[in-house]
């Protein structure tokens, strides 16, 4: 018998919904805000730990609600320090989070869906197909578990959250917005919006909604400088072609110093030529942005290859000479298959310059 079946998981509720829930139990609104201040504290698992709530109310909560959390995930640590967490959901599907420690920050890459329906050709999660959206609790509990794990193992503080794990975050917009609300709420997980980044393959209407309703950073999975190549790699481009996507990026509401991050995975012989780099600089010329060049995390059913180091550096130089801020991001956790979807598949049965147009 599932004792939680008719109970409410408080981790699924935003502050406003938590207030409404406590009012439905005959309690004043401020009780909901009190509960929110408790349920995201490290180590809080039971209502009897909420010492500023009346004993009678704690008993009522126990009868009507519970606080979900992940237990005993698969944990694998890479030689380079990256740590992958494989979380089993209540319906036995697996999702992944990857902790990426760096000198000045600790970033957690979280999942928003079990599987993905976008079908990007070079993405291992895309080979899994789509199972379902994650609810808010399943999203924020990834953060809660890793934060607590870091505290228990003296790994420092979790500083940044990126929605770049399994799934397309904007295809799960309601739960994404709810989880961002909990992540940024001071009584919740208390992350700054500038420390949260949402990556999308280009769902334009949802992207603009995200910009209107939050202040988080936006990352665009671009990966090509022309429609033919992008459609070949990313079927979503047939729906939202480059011209429309880049127009939406220009219209995306940002703070004065905020810039769109373009993610560009270099694939040998596909999108890595000098001509492509020059075309990319033309496309992005008037968009306040940064560019991340990514080397492919090869493995699984992926038949694409990463270009040579020299080719990557040459691609970067063309963009930098055009005035862009360009970083080369190395794959992390290769030895533990830290690319999105690999663990789930395995367990399934420089100085900134003024931009200038490049010469032909």
C-alpha positions as semicolon CSV with decimal commas, in nm:
position;residue;x (nm);y (nm);z (nm)
1;X;0,000;0,000;0,000
2;X;0,142;0,342;-0,098
3;X;0,086;0,568;0,203
4;X;0,190;0,875;0,000
5;X;-0,059;0,820;-0,281
6;X;-0,317;1,069;-0,151
7;X;-0,067;1,310;0,003
8;X;0,077;1,628;-0,148
9;X;0,447;1,646;-0,227
10;X;0,543;1,987;-0,091
11;X;0,851;1,998;-0,316
12;X;0,616;2,036;-0,615
13;X;0,465;2,361;-0,483
14;X;0,581;2,717;-0,543
15;X;0,555;2,961;-0,254
16;X;0,213;3,083;-0,370
17;X;0,085;2,726;-0,404
18;X;0,227;2,633;-0,064
19;X;0,042;2,926;0,092
20;X;-0,282;2,811;-0,072
21;X;-0,221;2,455;0,046
22;X;-0,173;2,555;0,410
23;X;-0,483;2,776;0,391
24;X;-0,676;2,473;0,267
25;X;-0,571;2,305;0,593
26;X;-0,722;2,590;0,793
27;X;-0,392;2,767;0,860
28;X;-0,293;3,131;0,802
29;X;-0,091;3,222;0,494
30;X;0,232;3,285;0,681
31;X;0,247;2,915;0,774
32;X;0,308;2,830;0,409
33;X;0,605;3,066;0,398
34;X;0,733;2,912;0,722
35;X;0,719;2,565;0,571
36;X;0,902;2,682;0,258
37;X;1,183;2,816;0,477
38;X;1,221;2,466;0,623
39;X;1,181;2,215;0,343
40;X;1,490;2,324;0,145
41;X;1,726;2,339;0,441
42;X;1,997;2,068;0,434
43;X;1,905;1,765;0,641
44;X;1,534;1,841;0,680
45;X;1,342;1,520;0,611
46;X;1,059;1,516;0,868
47;X;0,794;1,760;0,982
48;X;0,890;1,714;1,349
49;X;1,217;1,893;1,263
50;X;1,021;2,212;1,192
51;X;1,042;2,337;1,547
52;X;0,864;2,672;1,504
53;X;0,544;2,500;1,386
54;X;0,286;2,396;1,643
55;X;0,293;2,025;1,725
56;X;-0,070;1,989;1,620
57;X;-0,001;2,146;1,282
58;X;0,298;1,919;1,227
59;X;0,069;1,624;1,284
60;X;-0,178;1,762;1,028
61;X;0,103;1,803;0,777
62;X;0,214;1,445;0,833
63;X;-0,138;1,327;0,748
64;X;-0,171;1,537;0,432
65;X;0,175;1,593;0,288
66;X;0,529;1,465;0,244
67;X;0,866;1,593;0,123
68;X;1,015;1,388;-0,159
69;X;1,387;1,345;-0,204
70;X;1,626;1,128;-0,404
71;X;1,800;0,841;-0,228
72;X;2,102;0,627;-0,317
73;X;2,174;0,739;-0,674
74;X;2,447;0,588;-0,886
75;X;2,751;0,814;-0,834
76;X;3,058;0,805;-1,058
77;X;3,361;1,035;-1,025
78;X;3,586;1,124;-1,317
79;X;3,961;1,165;-1,311
80;X;3,906;1,532;-1,394
81;X;3,681;1,582;-1,089
82;X;3,342;1,578;-1,260
83;X;3,081;1,376;-1,070
84;X;2,780;1,213;-1,233
85;X;2,463;1,126;-1,042
86;X;2,209;0,880;-1,182
87;X;1,874;0,927;-1,009
88;X;1,597;0,667;-1,028
89;X;1,247;0,814;-1,053
90;X;0,940;0,666;-0,886
91;X;0,845;0,497;-1,215
92;X;1,199;0,350;-1,245
93;X;1,318;0,575;-1,526
94;X;1,665;0,721;-1,477
95;X;1,779;1,081;-1,511
96;X;2,124;1,230;-1,476
97;X;2,293;1,532;-1,319
98;X;2,661;1,621;-1,357
99;X;2,860;1,827;-1,107
100;X;3,143;2,021;-1,272
101;X;3,389;2,164;-1,019
102;X;3,607;2,452;-1,135
103;X;3,849;2,683;-0,960
104;X;3,600;2,965;-0,911
105;X;3,267;2,781;-0,917
106;X;3,082;2,453;-0,879
107;X;2,824;2,402;-1,153
108;X;2,546;2,145;-1,159
109;X;2,402;2,039;-1,494
110;X;2,044;1,927;-1,429
111;X;1,787;1,736;-1,635
112;X;1,438;1,861;-1,718
113;X;1,297;1,553;-1,894
114;X;1,343;1,178;-1,898
115;X;1,475;1,138;-2,250
116;X;1,419;1,400;-2,519
117;X;1,194;1,443;-2,821
118;X;1,413;1,691;-3,012
119;X;1,616;1,423;-3,193
120;X;1,942;1,619;-3,235
121;X;2,164;1,383;-3,435
122;X;2,483;1,417;-3,231
123;X;2,317;1,408;-2,886
124;X;2,313;1,078;-2,699
125;X;1,996;1,165;-2,509
126;X;1,822;1,200;-2,844
127;X;1,883;0,832;-2,917
128;X;1,677;0,739;-2,609
129;X;1,356;0,897;-2,732
130;X;1,118;1,085;-2,503
131;X;0,964;0,933;-2,191
132;X;0,807;1,220;-1,997
133;X;0,855;1,561;-1,842
134;X;1,003;1,591;-1,495
135;X;0,786;1,758;-1,233
136;X;0,918;2,043;-1,019
137;X;1,015;1,816;-0,732
138;X;1,219;1,591;-0,962
139;X;1,403;1,897;-1,092
140;X;1,477;2,071;-0,761
141;X;1,559;1,744;-0,583
142;X;1,857;1,700;-0,815
143;X;1,990;2,027;-0,677
144;X;1,900;1,942;-0,317
145;X;2,074;1,605;-0,326
146;X;2,395;1,732;-0,485
147;X;2,410;2,034;-0,253
148;X;2,377;1,806;0,051
149;X;2,626;1,556;-0,093
150;X;2,880;1,834;-0,140
151;X;2,832;1,951;0,217
152;X;2,870;1,598;0,353
153;X;3,187;1,538;0,151
154;X;3,342;1,882;0,210
155;X;3,327;1,969;-0,161
156;X;3,244;2,336;-0,109
157;X;2,930;2,522;-0,213
158;X;2,713;2,466;-0,518
159;X;2,723;2,800;-0,701
160;X;2,573;2,760;-1,048
161;X;2,283;2,571;-1,208
162;X;2,263;2,498;-1,581
163;X;1,961;2,335;-1,746
164;X;2,173;2,149;-1,998
165;X;2,112;1,790;-1,890
166;X;1,867;1,544;-2,036
167;X;1,574;1,693;-2,223
168;X;1,471;2,026;-2,375
169;X;1,389;2,256;-2,080
170;X;1,151;2,481;-2,275
171;X;0,943;2,179;-2,380
172;X;0,864;2,149;-2,008
173;X;0,803;2,520;-1,956
174;X;0,555;2,519;-1,666
175;X;0,769;2,291;-1,451
176;X;1,083;2,479;-1,556
177;X;0,936;2,812;-1,446
178;X;0,812;2,659;-1,120
179;X;1,151;2,508;-1,042
180;X;1,327;2,838;-1,121
181;X;1,089;3,008;-0,879
182;X;1,191;2,763;-0,606
183;X;1,560;2,785;-0,694
184;X;1,561;3,165;-0,672
185;X;1,317;3,213;-0,383
186;X;1,508;3,342;-0,078
187;X;1,313;3,108;0,149
188;X;1,372;2,826;-0,100
189;X;1,712;2,740;-0,245
190;X;1,819;3,106;-0,270
191;X;2,018;3,100;-0,595
192;X;2,073;3,425;-0,780
193;X;1,910;3,439;-1,126
194;X;2,246;3,535;-1,274
195;X;2,379;3,198;-1,154
196;X;2,116;3,000;-1,349
197;X;2,135;2,927;-1,722
198;X;1,867;2,765;-1,937
199;X;1,974;2,605;-2,263
200;X;1,736;2,553;-2,554
201;X;1,760;2,414;-2,905
202;X;1,536;2,700;-3,016
203;X;1,168;2,682;-2,911
204;X;1,101;3,048;-2,984
205;X;0,760;3,117;-2,819
206;X;0,867;2,946;-2,495
207;X;1,204;3,121;-2,510
208;X;1,042;3,463;-2,517
209;X;0,811;3,364;-2,231
210;X;1,117;3,261;-2,029
211;X;1,269;3,604;-2,091
212;X;0,954;3,784;-1,981
213;X;0,900;3,580;-1,665
214;X;1,256;3,525;-1,536
215;X;1,596;3,693;-1,528
216;X;1,802;3,379;-1,587
217;X;2,071;3,348;-1,852
218;X;1,988;3,206;-2,194
219;X;2,201;2,959;-2,389
220;X;2,119;2,863;-2,748
221;X;2,227;2,529;-2,893
222;X;2,323;2,658;-3,236
223;X;2,574;2,414;-3,391
224;X;2,547;2,542;-3,750
225;X;2,566;2,864;-3,953
226;X;2,317;2,772;-4,227
227;X;1,971;2,619;-4,233
228;X;2,060;2,313;-4,436
229;X;2,330;2,199;-4,195
230;X;2,130;2,288;-3,885
231;X;1,823;2,102;-4,007
232;X;2,044;1,803;-4,082
233;X;2,174;1,809;-3,724
234;X;1,869;1,947;-3,542
235;X;1,518;1,872;-3,673
236;X;1,377;2,163;-3,468
237;X;1,531;2,397;-3,726
238;X;1,262;2,296;-3,976
239;X;1,010;2,448;-3,735
240;X;1,212;2,748;-3,620
241;X;1,481;2,828;-3,880
242;X;1,792;3,029;-3,807
243;X;1,651;3,363;-3,924
244;X;1,356;3,341;-3,682
245;X;1,570;3,209;-3,398
246;X;1,828;3,487;-3,426
247;X;1,555;3,751;-3,451
248;X;1,414;3,615;-3,123
249;X;1,762;3,635;-2,969
250;X;1,781;4,003;-3,065
251;X;1,441;4,060;-2,902
252;X;1,517;3,855;-2,590
253;X;1,485;4,079;-2,281
254;X;1,819;4,103;-2,105
255;X;1,982;4,316;-1,839
256;X;2,239;4,570;-1,955
257;X;2,541;4,342;-1,914
258;X;2,368;4,013;-1,990
259;X;2,454;3,833;-2,312
260;X;2,311;3,532;-2,492
261;X;2,542;3,229;-2,483
262;X;2,565;3,039;-2,811
263;X;2,671;2,675;-2,777
264;X;2,844;2,537;-3,083
265;X;2,960;2,174;-3,097
266;X;3,228;2,134;-3,362
267;X;3,187;1,826;-3,583
268;X;3,466;1,727;-3,817
269;X;3,380;1,793;-4,181
270;X;3,029;1,912;-4,094
271;X;3,039;2,258;-3,936
272;X;3,405;2,331;-3,861
273;X;3,539;2,503;-4,173
274;X;3,692;2,851;-4,183
275;X;3,413;2,955;-4,420
276;X;3,156;2,844;-4,161
277;X;3,333;3,045;-3,887
278;X;3,314;3,358;-4,105
279;X;2,947;3,296;-4,178
280;X;2,878;3,246;-3,808
281;X;3,037;3,582;-3,730
282;X;2,806;3,745;-3,987
283;X;2,497;3,583;-3,834
284;X;2,576;3,690;-3,478
285;X;2,729;4,029;-3,559
286;X;2,459;4,245;-3,393
287;X;2,363;4,015;-3,102
288;X;2,522;4,081;-2,759
289;X;2,662;3,733;-2,702
290;X;2,937;3,496;-2,601
291;X;3,025;3,179;-2,787
292;X;3,117;2,842;-2,639
293;X;3,296;2,608;-2,878
294;X;3,244;2,252;-2,760
295;X;3,442;1,943;-2,847
296;X;3,221;1,643;-2,907
297;X;3,190;1,390;-2,627
298;X;3,221;1,085;-2,851
299;X;3,064;0,756;-2,755
300;X;2,762;0,532;-2,770
301;X;2,590;0,537;-3,109
302;X;2,749;0,869;-3,204
303;X;2,931;0,845;-3,538
304;X;3,043;1,208;-3,552
305;X;3,403;1,304;-3,479
306;X;3,557;1,603;-3,305
307;X;3,795;1,815;-3,518
308;X;4,165;1,840;-3,440
309;X;4,282;2,084;-3,176
310;X;4,435;2,298;-3,450
311;X;4,104;2,321;-3,637
312;X;3,922;2,423;-3,319
313;X;4,179;2,693;-3,243
314;X;4,157;2,819;-3,602
315;X;3,777;2,841;-3,578
316;X;3,808;3,031;-3,251
317;X;4,063;3,276;-3,395
318;X;3,835;3,379;-3,681
319;X;3,556;3,457;-3,435
320;X;3,787;3,638;-3,194
321;X;3,935;3,845;-3,475
322;X;3,578;3,951;-3,556
323;X;3,543;4,080;-3,198
324;X;3,354;3,796;-3,027
325;X;3,420;3,657;-2,681
326;X;3,485;3,290;-2,753
327;X;3,566;3,006;-2,514
328;X;3,670;2,651;-2,590
329;X;3,497;2,412;-2,352
330;X;3,652;2,070;-2,308
331;X;3,435;1,766;-2,246
332;X;3,434;1,675;-1,881
333;X;3,393;1,329;-1,733
334;X;3,474;1,141;-2,054
335;X;3,601;0,841;-1,856
336;X;3,266;0,811;-1,673
337;X;3,049;0,872;-1,983
338;X;2,928;1,205;-1,848
339;X;2,763;1,316;-2,171
340;X;2,387;1,342;-2,128
341;X;2,213;1,009;-2,168
342;X;2,519;0,783;-2,151
343;X;2,455;0,655;-1,801
344;X;2,082;0,618;-1,858
345;X;2,150;0,432;-2,183
346;X;2,401;0,209;-2,008
347;X;2,150;0,128;-1,737
348;X;1,856;0,093;-1,970
349;X;1,793;-0,260;-1,988
350;X;4,075;3,618;-2,459
351;X;4,051;3,992;-2,459
352;X;3,727;4,133;-2,585
353;X;3,749;4,327;-2,912
354;X;3,501;4,545;-3,093
355;X;3,310;4,328;-3,341
356;X;3,377;4,381;-3,708
357;X;3,244;4,213;-4,018
358;X;3,493;3,958;-4,153
359;X;3,644;3,999;-4,492
360;X;3,555;3,747;-4,764
